[in-house]
């Protein structure tokens, strides 16, 4: 079980957010990966909706509220570092839906959680700003000290208006968000502009071909995450090993050492 209470874990988690010296926040997809990442020395962890969905054989967005909360609770119980949960859009459109999800996240032993302004509908992917702000305010009121990350999903859904993204995140800040996040920003100048225009720590998503960790630190980012990428790396290794076996090759037998060494420490803690 975690060595700290949720309130202490939340305070410790927020203190790790340092603009210019960002927290490296890897995303675990099950209790085993969480224990391995903690054993490697990461100071905090986050869940990943897509990585967890993959463990159930489903695409991202196809996991229920109850499954997500149970999964987040299992990860929080597996390690003694703060864990933040990806609660997607709060599993409902209304502020009351969001508040309910955050309230249940508090009971799961988490240090933080994130809420998106993505509707889940292809024809209208982003909530109206006024409703989005109400949803963040409801989440903040229900958070009880959890570190609340408010996400603007514009740049993942074909809405490249940086001014709108900044305005939304400024409004989410005023509504009570502790951390701000605009996944999909790929230009370091835009990231720097966002960091200058808000008064809360900014999280950035590392993406292939995007800014490096050092560049994002220079831009003022306070937290770096990888989304589902670590899970995809693990699954890619599985695909490679399976294809070798199908081809009559056994190179995969020689690639187990790093995992075995860390698992020996992580799983017997």
C-alpha positions as CSV (number, residue, x, y, z in Angstrom):
1,X,0.0,0.0,0.0
2,X,1.2,3.6,-0.5
3,X,3.3,4.9,2.3
4,X,1.6,8.3,2.3
5,X,-1.9,9.5,2.7
6,X,-3.6,10.8,-0.5
7,X,-3.3,14.4,0.8
8,X,0.4,14.1,1.5
9,X,0.9,12.3,-1.8
10,X,-0.9,15.1,-3.6
11,X,1.2,17.8,-2.0
12,X,4.4,15.8,-2.8
13,X,3.2,15.3,-6.4
14,X,2.5,19.0,-7.0
15,X,5.9,20.0,-5.5
16,X,7.6,17.9,-8.2
17,X,6.3,20.2,-10.9
18,X,9.2,22.6,-11.6
19,X,9.1,24.9,-14.7
20,X,12.4,24.5,-16.5
21,X,13.3,21.3,-14.5
22,X,10.3,19.1,-15.5
23,X,9.1,16.1,-13.7
24,X,9.5,13.0,-15.9
25,X,6.1,11.3,-15.5
26,X,6.0,7.9,-17.3
27,X,2.7,6.3,-18.0
28,X,2.2,2.8,-16.6
29,X,-0.4,0.4,-18.0
30,X,-0.6,-2.3,-15.3
31,X,0.7,-2.9,-11.7
32,X,3.8,-4.7,-13.0
33,X,4.9,-1.8,-15.3
34,X,4.1,0.6,-12.4
35,X,6.4,-1.3,-10.1
36,X,9.2,-1.5,-12.7
37,X,9.0,2.2,-13.3
38,X,9.0,3.0,-9.6
39,X,12.0,0.7,-9.1
40,X,13.9,2.5,-11.9
41,X,13.6,5.7,-9.8
42,X,10.8,7.7,-11.2
43,X,9.3,10.0,-8.6
44,X,5.7,9.8,-9.8
45,X,3.7,7.8,-12.3
46,X,0.5,8.3,-14.4
47,X,-1.9,5.9,-16.0
48,X,-2.6,5.8,-19.7
49,X,-6.0,5.2,-21.1
50,X,-4.8,3.7,-24.3
51,X,-2.2,1.5,-22.7
52,X,-4.8,0.2,-20.2
53,X,-7.3,-0.4,-22.9
54,X,-4.8,-2.4,-24.8
55,X,-4.4,-4.8,-21.8
56,X,-8.1,-5.5,-22.2
57,X,-7.9,-6.0,-26.0
58,X,-9.8,-2.7,-26.7
59,X,-9.1,0.6,-28.4
60,X,-8.6,3.8,-26.5
61,X,-11.9,5.2,-25.2
62,X,-13.5,1.8,-24.9
63,X,-13.0,1.3,-21.1
64,X,-15.7,2.1,-18.6
65,X,-15.6,4.5,-15.7
66,X,-15.6,1.7,-13.2
67,X,-12.9,-0.2,-14.9
68,X,-10.7,2.9,-15.1
69,X,-11.1,3.7,-11.5
70,X,-10.4,0.2,-10.4
71,X,-7.3,0.1,-12.6
72,X,-6.1,3.4,-11.1
73,X,-6.6,2.2,-7.6
74,X,-4.6,-1.0,-8.4
75,X,-1.7,1.1,-9.7
76,X,-1.8,3.4,-6.7
77,X,-1.8,0.5,-4.3
78,X,1.1,-1.2,-6.2
79,X,3.7,1.6,-5.6
80,X,4.8,4.1,-3.0
81,X,5.1,7.0,-5.3
82,X,2.3,9.4,-6.3
83,X,0.0,8.2,-9.1
84,X,-2.1,10.4,-11.3
85,X,-5.0,8.9,-13.3
86,X,-6.1,9.7,-16.8
87,X,-9.9,10.1,-16.4
88,X,-10.5,10.9,-20.0
89,X,-13.4,13.3,-20.2
90,X,-14.8,12.3,-16.8
91,X,-17.0,9.7,-18.5
92,X,-19.9,12.0,-19.1
93,X,-20.8,15.4,-20.5
94,X,-22.2,17.2,-17.5
95,X,-20.2,18.9,-14.7
96,X,-21.9,16.5,-12.3
97,X,-20.5,13.5,-14.2
98,X,-17.0,14.9,-14.0
99,X,-17.4,15.7,-10.3
100,X,-18.5,12.1,-9.6
101,X,-15.5,10.7,-11.4
102,X,-13.1,12.9,-9.5
103,X,-14.8,12.1,-6.2
104,X,-14.3,8.4,-6.8
105,X,-10.7,9.1,-7.8
106,X,-10.1,10.6,-4.4
107,X,-11.2,7.3,-2.8
108,X,-8.8,5.3,-5.1
109,X,-5.7,6.5,-3.3
110,X,-4.5,8.7,-6.1
111,X,-2.4,11.9,-6.0
112,X,-3.9,13.5,-9.0
113,X,-6.1,13.1,-12.1
114,X,-6.7,14.7,-15.5
115,X,-9.9,15.8,-17.3
116,X,-10.1,16.4,-21.0
117,X,-12.4,18.8,-22.9
118,X,-12.8,16.2,-25.7
119,X,-16.4,15.2,-26.2
120,X,-15.7,11.8,-27.7
121,X,-17.8,12.8,-30.8
122,X,-16.1,13.1,-34.2
123,X,-18.6,15.6,-35.4
124,X,-18.2,17.9,-32.5
125,X,-14.9,16.9,-30.7
126,X,-14.4,19.8,-28.2
127,X,-16.8,21.0,-25.6
128,X,-18.1,24.5,-25.8
129,X,-15.8,26.7,-23.8
130,X,-18.3,27.7,-21.2
131,X,-19.4,24.1,-20.5
132,X,-15.7,23.0,-20.5
133,X,-14.9,25.6,-17.8
134,X,-17.9,24.5,-15.8
135,X,-16.6,20.9,-16.0
136,X,-13.2,21.9,-14.7
137,X,-14.7,24.0,-11.9
138,X,-16.8,20.9,-10.9
139,X,-13.7,18.8,-11.0
140,X,-11.7,21.3,-8.9
141,X,-14.5,21.5,-6.3
142,X,-14.6,17.7,-6.0
143,X,-10.9,17.2,-6.0
144,X,-10.4,17.5,-2.3
145,X,-6.7,18.3,-2.8
146,X,-6.0,16.0,-5.7
147,X,-3.7,17.6,-8.2
148,X,-6.1,18.4,-11.1
149,X,-4.7,18.5,-14.6
150,X,-7.0,20.2,-17.1
151,X,-6.4,19.2,-20.7
152,X,-7.2,21.2,-23.9
153,X,-7.5,18.6,-26.7
154,X,-7.7,21.1,-29.6
155,X,-4.5,20.0,-31.2
156,X,-5.4,16.3,-31.2
157,X,-8.6,17.0,-33.1
158,X,-7.7,19.3,-36.0
159,X,-8.1,22.5,-34.1
160,X,-4.8,24.3,-34.4
161,X,-5.9,27.6,-33.0
162,X,-3.2,28.3,-30.4
163,X,-5.0,31.5,-29.2
164,X,-8.1,29.4,-28.4
165,X,-6.0,26.8,-26.7
166,X,-4.3,29.4,-24.5
167,X,-7.6,31.1,-23.7
168,X,-9.2,27.8,-22.7
169,X,-6.3,26.8,-20.4
170,X,-6.3,30.3,-18.8
171,X,-10.0,29.8,-18.1
172,X,-9.3,26.3,-16.7
173,X,-6.7,27.8,-14.5
174,X,-9.1,30.3,-13.1
175,X,-11.6,27.5,-12.6
176,X,-9.2,25.7,-10.3
177,X,-6.9,23.5,-12.3
178,X,-3.5,22.9,-10.8
179,X,-1.7,21.8,-14.0
180,X,-2.4,22.6,-17.6
181,X,-1.9,20.4,-20.6
182,X,-2.4,20.8,-24.4
183,X,-1.3,17.4,-25.9
184,X,-0.5,17.6,-29.6
185,X,1.5,20.8,-29.6
186,X,4.6,20.0,-31.6
187,X,6.3,23.4,-32.0
188,X,8.5,24.4,-29.2
189,X,7.8,28.1,-29.8
190,X,4.1,27.4,-29.3
191,X,4.8,25.5,-26.1
192,X,6.9,28.4,-24.8
193,X,4.1,30.8,-25.6
194,X,1.7,28.7,-23.7
195,X,4.0,28.6,-20.7
196,X,4.4,32.4,-20.7
197,X,0.6,33.0,-20.8
198,X,-0.5,30.8,-17.9
199,X,0.3,30.8,-14.1
200,X,0.2,27.1,-13.5
201,X,2.7,24.3,-14.3
202,X,2.4,23.0,-17.9
203,X,2.6,19.4,-18.9
204,X,3.9,18.5,-22.4
205,X,3.6,15.2,-24.3
206,X,6.7,13.8,-25.9
207,X,6.0,12.9,-29.5
208,X,8.1,11.5,-32.3
209,X,9.7,14.4,-34.3
210,X,8.7,16.9,-31.6
211,X,10.7,18.9,-29.2
212,X,13.2,17.1,-27.0
213,X,13.0,17.0,-23.2
214,X,15.8,19.6,-23.0
215,X,14.0,21.9,-25.5
216,X,10.8,21.6,-23.5
217,X,12.6,22.3,-20.3
218,X,14.0,25.5,-21.8
219,X,10.5,26.5,-22.9
220,X,9.3,26.4,-19.3
221,X,7.5,23.0,-19.1
222,X,7.1,21.6,-15.6
223,X,6.1,18.0,-16.5
224,X,6.8,15.6,-19.3
225,X,4.7,12.5,-20.1
226,X,4.7,9.8,-22.7
227,X,1.1,8.8,-23.0
228,X,0.7,5.3,-24.3
229,X,4.2,5.2,-25.9
230,X,5.8,2.9,-23.3
231,X,3.0,0.5,-23.6
232,X,3.4,0.5,-27.4
233,X,7.1,-0.1,-27.0
234,X,6.4,-3.1,-24.8
235,X,3.8,-4.5,-27.3
236,X,6.2,-3.8,-30.2
237,X,8.8,-5.9,-28.5
238,X,6.2,-8.7,-28.2
239,X,5.4,-8.4,-31.9
240,X,9.1,-8.5,-32.8
241,X,9.7,-11.6,-30.6
242,X,6.6,-13.4,-32.0
243,X,7.7,-12.7,-35.6
244,X,11.1,-14.1,-34.8
245,X,9.6,-17.3,-33.4
246,X,7.4,-17.6,-36.5
247,X,10.5,-17.3,-38.6
248,X,12.4,-20.0,-36.6
249,X,14.7,-17.4,-35.0
250,X,15.4,-17.2,-31.3
251,X,17.0,-13.7,-30.8
252,X,14.3,-12.8,-28.4
253,X,15.8,-15.2,-25.9
254,X,18.7,-12.9,-25.5
255,X,16.7,-9.7,-24.8
256,X,15.2,-10.6,-21.4
257,X,18.1,-9.5,-19.2
258,X,17.1,-5.8,-18.5
259,X,13.6,-6.7,-17.6
260,X,14.6,-9.7,-15.4
261,X,17.1,-7.6,-13.5
262,X,14.6,-4.8,-12.7
263,X,11.8,-7.2,-12.0
264,X,13.9,-8.9,-9.4
265,X,14.0,-5.6,-7.5
266,X,10.5,-4.3,-8.4
267,X,8.5,-7.4,-7.6
268,X,10.1,-8.2,-4.3
269,X,9.9,-4.8,-2.8
